[in-house]
Amino acid sequence: MADRVHILVLNYNGCALLQECLPSVIDCARAAAVPCRVSVVDNDSTDESIEFLRQAWPQVTVLSMPNRGLVSFNRAVRELEEPVVLLLNNDVKLGLGCVDRLAETFDRHADCFLAGPLCWTFDGRFEGTRSELRFRRGIVHTQLKPIVETEPVATEYTASAGAVFAVRRDKFLALGGFDPLFLPGRYEDLDLAFRGWLAGWKAYFVPEAVAYHKGQTTFAAKFGSRGIRELDIRNALLFAWKNLHESQHMARHLAFLAVRLAVALAMGQTVFLRGWSRALRRLSQVRSRRIVACPRIRSERELFALLG
């Protein structure tokens, strides 16, 4: 098993969520067979989060960072020494044994760069992290592969993972971590996983590790459903412009985009038009990122076939 693990909990004005969820994280870390530390990455919270942590959990290290969403993990991971790091939002609870099961995955698979647990919502619905990669109508996205209770769940690959997953620290840093291109959020986890897969590594779904996610707490409160939809459109376009290098895939994307823009203009679909307009404003940033730092060991076609 990995000799050490570090859990990083991302927090922004989530005192109530920390009160609700952090005890399960602490319990999981204490029960782990592998030495496991817990830190909170706090994004300039203005509520009582820091005071609560100091009083209730003084053993938990607080890493204060500017409010940059998941990108804050990049700097935090660089400052750690543990080879395996578990990244989770402040609205996530961990089941006992989750840390050990995820850590074991990296020992069993030398090519593993990411391991995601079986994740449920607080009200008992399947959330992931077993997902398939889809390239439809010129857009790349993931689709959850649901659990069928009558069938055994074998450990297998996952295209991406969302609110909770473990990474091999050196591989995460080699990939450059989460890309700030997608700030304030959406698609950055898929972008990370996609680049890892293309670099020749693998992401594993680990059903023996269990987590629980409340979901849509911070984002929904800040952006609302319309704002989230605009971000999804903007970042789906940015993802395609950044990551699709094979000519047939980019041709399909551009053909889709031309049709979709025509429909949006004719129908007055302002959400799509705003998302597209916001993507265009970051086009210069996309161009600088198309020179990929990590080697592309796999082709995009191979990846879509493998994870589709």
C-alpha positions as CSV (number, residue, x, y, z in Angstrom):
1,M,0.0,0.0,0.0
2,A,1.1,3.6,-0.6
3,D,3.2,4.6,2.4
4,R,1.4,7.9,3.0
5,V,-1.8,9.6,2.0
6,H,-2.9,13.2,2.4
7,I,-6.6,14.3,2.2
8,L,-7.2,17.9,0.9
9,V,-10.7,19.3,1.5
10,L,-11.5,22.4,-0.6
11,N,-13.6,25.0,1.2
12,Y,-15.1,28.4,0.5
13,N,-17.6,29.8,3.0
14,G,-18.6,26.3,3.9
15,C,-18.6,26.3,7.7
16,A,-21.9,24.4,7.8
17,L,-20.7,21.8,5.3
18,L,-17.5,21.3,7.3
19,Q,-19.5,20.8,10.4
20,E,-21.6,18.2,8.6
21,C,-19.0,16.4,6.6
22,L,-15.5,16.8,8.0
23,P,-16.1,14.4,11.0
24,S,-16.5,11.5,8.5
25,V,-13.3,12.5,6.8
26,I,-11.4,12.6,10.1
27,D,-12.8,9.2,11.1
28,C,-11.8,7.7,7.7
29,A,-8.3,9.1,8.0
30,R,-7.9,7.8,11.6
31,A,-9.1,4.3,10.7
32,A,-6.9,4.0,7.7
33,A,-4.1,1.4,7.8
34,V,-1.9,3.8,5.9
35,P,-0.7,7.1,7.6
36,C,-3.1,9.7,6.5
37,R,-3.2,13.5,7.2
38,V,-6.1,15.9,6.6
39,S,-5.8,19.5,5.5
40,V,-8.4,22.1,4.5
41,V,-7.6,24.3,1.5
42,D,-9.5,27.4,2.3
43,N,-10.3,29.9,-0.5
44,D,-10.4,33.1,1.4
45,S,-13.6,32.3,3.3
46,T,-15.3,35.2,5.0
47,D,-17.6,33.1,7.2
48,E,-16.7,31.2,10.4
49,S,-14.9,28.4,8.7
50,I,-11.4,29.1,10.0
51,E,-12.6,29.8,13.5
52,F,-14.6,26.6,13.5
53,L,-11.6,24.5,12.4
54,R,-9.3,26.1,15.0
55,Q,-11.7,25.3,17.8
56,A,-13.2,22.0,16.7
57,W,-10.3,20.4,14.7
58,P,-7.0,22.1,15.7
59,Q,-5.1,19.0,14.3
60,V,-6.3,19.8,10.8
61,T,-3.9,22.0,8.9
62,V,-5.5,25.0,7.1
63,L,-3.9,26.0,3.8
64,S,-5.1,29.5,2.9
65,M,-5.3,30.1,-0.8
66,P,-6.9,32.8,-3.1
67,N,-10.3,31.8,-4.3
68,R,-9.5,29.8,-7.5
69,G,-11.8,26.8,-7.2
70,L,-10.2,23.5,-7.9
71,V,-7.1,25.2,-9.3
72,S,-6.2,25.9,-5.6
73,F,-5.4,22.2,-5.4
74,N,-2.4,22.7,-7.7
75,R,-0.4,24.8,-5.3
76,A,-1.5,22.7,-2.3
77,V,-0.4,19.5,-3.9
78,R,2.9,21.0,-4.8
79,E,3.5,21.8,-1.1
80,L,2.8,18.2,0.1
81,E,5.2,15.2,0.3
82,E,2.7,12.3,0.3
83,P,2.7,10.2,-2.9
84,V,-1.1,9.8,-2.9
85,V,-3.5,12.8,-2.4
86,L,-7.3,12.6,-2.0
87,L,-9.0,15.7,-3.4
88,L,-12.6,16.4,-2.3
89,N,-15.1,19.2,-1.9
90,N,-16.3,20.3,1.5
91,D,-19.7,18.7,0.8
92,V,-18.3,15.1,0.7
93,K,-18.4,12.4,3.3
94,L,-16.1,9.4,3.3
95,G,-17.0,5.9,4.2
96,L,-14.7,3.9,6.4
97,G,-12.0,2.1,4.4
98,C,-12.2,4.6,1.5
99,V,-8.6,5.8,1.9
100,D,-7.1,2.3,2.1
101,R,-9.1,1.0,-0.9
102,L,-8.1,4.0,-3.1
103,A,-4.4,3.8,-1.9
104,E,-4.3,0.1,-2.8
105,T,-5.3,0.8,-6.3
106,F,-2.1,2.8,-7.0
107,D,-0.1,-0.2,-5.7
108,R,-1.9,-2.7,-7.9
109,H,-1.7,-0.6,-11.0
110,A,1.6,1.2,-11.8
111,D,-0.1,3.1,-14.6
112,C,-2.8,4.5,-12.3
113,F,-2.9,8.3,-12.1
114,L,-6.4,8.7,-10.7
115,A,-8.7,6.5,-8.6
116,G,-12.4,7.4,-8.0
117,P,-14.7,5.8,-5.4
118,L,-18.2,4.6,-5.7
119,C,-20.1,7.9,-4.9
120,W,-23.7,8.3,-3.7
121,T,-25.7,11.4,-3.1
122,F,-26.8,12.1,0.5
123,D,-30.3,11.0,-0.5
124,G,-29.1,7.6,-1.9
125,R,-28.8,8.2,-5.6
126,F,-25.9,6.9,-7.6
127,E,-23.6,9.8,-8.6
128,G,-20.4,8.1,-9.9
129,T,-17.5,8.1,-10.4
130,R,-17.8,5.4,-13.0
131,S,-18.3,7.4,-16.3
132,E,-17.9,6.8,-20.0
133,L,-16.5,9.2,-22.5
134,R,-18.8,10.6,-25.2
135,F,-18.1,12.5,-28.4
136,R,-21.5,13.5,-29.8
137,R,-22.5,16.4,-32.0
138,G,-18.9,17.7,-31.9
139,I,-18.8,18.0,-28.1
140,V,-16.9,15.9,-25.6
141,H,-18.6,15.0,-22.3
142,T,-19.0,12.2,-19.8
143,Q,-22.0,10.0,-19.1
144,L,-22.4,8.2,-15.8
145,K,-22.4,4.4,-16.1
146,P,-25.0,3.4,-13.5
147,I,-24.7,0.6,-11.0
148,V,-27.0,-2.3,-11.6
149,E,-27.7,-3.9,-8.2
150,T,-28.2,-7.4,-9.6
151,E,-24.8,-7.4,-11.3
152,P,-21.4,-7.5,-9.6
153,V,-19.4,-4.3,-9.9
154,A,-15.9,-5.0,-11.0
155,T,-13.0,-2.6,-10.7
156,E,-12.7,-0.9,-14.1
157,Y,-11.7,2.3,-15.9
158,T,-13.5,5.6,-15.6
159,A,-13.3,8.5,-18.0
160,S,-13.3,11.1,-15.3
161,A,-14.3,11.8,-11.7
162,G,-15.9,14.8,-10.0
163,A,-16.2,15.8,-6.4
164,V,-13.9,13.2,-4.8
165,F,-11.0,11.2,-6.2
166,A,-7.4,10.3,-5.4
167,V,-4.4,11.2,-7.6
168,R,-0.8,10.1,-7.7
169,R,1.0,13.3,-6.7
170,D,3.8,13.1,-9.3
171,K,1.5,12.4,-12.2
172,F,-0.9,15.1,-11.2
173,L,1.9,17.6,-11.1
174,A,3.3,16.3,-14.4
175,L,0.0,17.1,-16.0
176,G,0.0,20.6,-14.6
177,G,-3.0,20.0,-12.3
178,F,-6.3,21.7,-13.0
179,D,-6.3,24.2,-15.8
180,P,-7.4,27.8,-14.8
181,L,-8.8,28.2,-18.3
182,F,-12.0,26.7,-17.0
183,L,-12.4,29.0,-14.0
184,P,-14.7,29.5,-12.1
185,G,-15.5,25.8,-12.8
186,R,-17.0,23.0,-14.8
187,Y,-15.1,20.6,-17.1
188,E,-11.7,21.0,-15.4
189,D,-11.9,17.5,-13.9
190,L,-12.6,16.0,-17.3
191,D,-9.8,18.1,-18.8
192,L,-7.4,16.7,-16.2
193,A,-8.5,13.1,-16.8
194,F,-8.5,13.4,-20.6
195,R,-4.9,14.7,-20.6
196,G,-3.9,11.9,-18.2
197,W,-5.4,9.2,-20.4
198,L,-3.8,10.7,-23.6
199,A,-0.4,10.7,-21.7
200,G,-0.7,6.9,-21.4
201,W,-2.0,6.6,-17.8
202,K,-5.3,5.2,-16.6
203,A,-8.1,6.3,-14.2
204,Y,-9.7,3.5,-12.2
205,F,-13.2,3.2,-10.7
206,V,-12.9,1.6,-7.2
207,P,-16.3,0.4,-6.0
208,E,-14.9,-0.9,-2.7
209,A,-14.2,2.7,-1.7
210,V,-17.4,4.6,-0.9
211,A,-18.1,8.4,-0.6
212,Y,-21.2,10.5,-0.4
213,H,-21.7,13.9,-2.1
214,K,-24.3,16.5,-1.2
215,G,-23.8,18.3,-4.6
216,Q,-24.5,21.7,-6.2
217,T,-24.2,23.5,-2.9
218,T,-21.7,26.3,-3.6
219,F,-22.2,26.5,-7.4
220,A,-25.9,26.5,-7.4
221,A,-26.1,29.2,-4.8
222,K,-23.7,31.5,-6.7
223,F,-24.6,31.0,-10.3
224,G,-28.1,29.5,-10.5
225,S,-29.2,27.0,-13.1
226,R,-28.9,29.5,-16.0
227,G,-25.4,30.6,-15.0
228,I,-24.3,26.9,-14.6
229,R,-25.7,26.1,-18.1
230,E,-23.7,29.1,-19.6
231,L,-20.5,27.8,-17.9
232,D,-21.2,24.3,-19.2
233,I,-21.5,25.6,-22.8
234,R,-18.5,27.9,-22.5
235,N,-16.2,25.3,-21.1
236,A,-17.4,22.5,-23.4
237,L,-16.3,24.7,-26.3
238,L,-13.0,25.6,-24.6
239,F,-12.3,21.9,-23.9
240,A,-12.9,21.1,-27.6
241,W,-10.7,23.9,-28.9
242,K,-7.9,23.0,-26.5
243,N,-7.9,19.2,-26.6
244,L,-9.2,18.1,-30.0
245,H,-6.1,17.8,-32.2
246,E,-7.2,15.2,-34.8
247,S,-8.6,16.7,-37.9
248,Q,-11.7,14.6,-38.1
249,H,-12.8,15.5,-34.6
250,M,-12.2,19.2,-35.0
251,A,-14.1,19.1,-38.3
252,R,-17.1,17.5,-36.6
253,H,-16.9,20.0,-33.8
254,L,-16.8,23.0,-36.2
255,A,-19.7,21.6,-38.2
256,F,-21.8,21.2,-35.1
257,L,-20.9,24.7,-33.9
258,A,-21.9,26.3,-37.1
259,V,-25.3,24.6,-37.0
260,R,-25.8,25.3,-33.3
261,L,-25.0,29.0,-33.7
262,A,-27.5,29.3,-36.6
263,V,-30.2,27.7,-34.5
264,A,-29.4,29.8,-31.5
265,L,-29.6,33.0,-33.5
266,A,-32.8,32.0,-35.2
267,M,-34.5,30.9,-32.0
268,G,-33.0,33.6,-29.7
269,Q,-31.3,31.1,-27.5
270,T,-29.4,33.6,-25.4
271,V,-27.9,31.0,-23.0
272,F,-26.0,29.3,-25.8
273,L,-25.0,32.5,-27.4
274,R,-23.6,33.9,-24.1
275,G,-21.7,30.7,-23.5
276,W,-20.2,30.9,-27.0
277,S,-19.3,34.6,-26.6
278,R,-17.6,34.0,-23.3
279,A,-15.6,31.1,-24.8
280,L,-14.4,33.4,-27.6
281,R,-13.0,35.8,-25.1
282,R,-10.6,33.1,-23.9
283,L,-9.6,31.9,-27.4
284,S,-6.1,33.5,-27.0
285,Q,-5.6,31.4,-23.9
286,V,-6.6,28.3,-25.7
287,R,-4.0,28.8,-28.4
288,S,-1.2,28.8,-26.0
289,R,-2.4,25.5,-24.4
290,R,-2.6,23.6,-27.7
291,I,1.1,22.9,-27.4
292,V,0.7,19.9,-25.1
293,A,3.4,19.6,-22.4
294,C,2.8,15.8,-21.8
295,P,3.3,13.4,-24.7
296,R,0.2,12.1,-26.3
297,I,0.8,8.4,-26.1
298,R,-2.8,7.5,-27.0
299,S,-4.7,8.9,-29.9
300,E,-8.1,10.6,-29.4
301,R,-9.7,7.8,-31.5
302,E,-8.2,5.1,-29.3
303,L,-9.4,7.0,-26.2
304,F,-13.0,7.4,-27.4
305,A,-13.0,3.7,-28.3
306,L,-11.6,2.6,-25.0
307,L,-13.8,4.7,-22.7
308,G,-16.9,5.0,-24.8
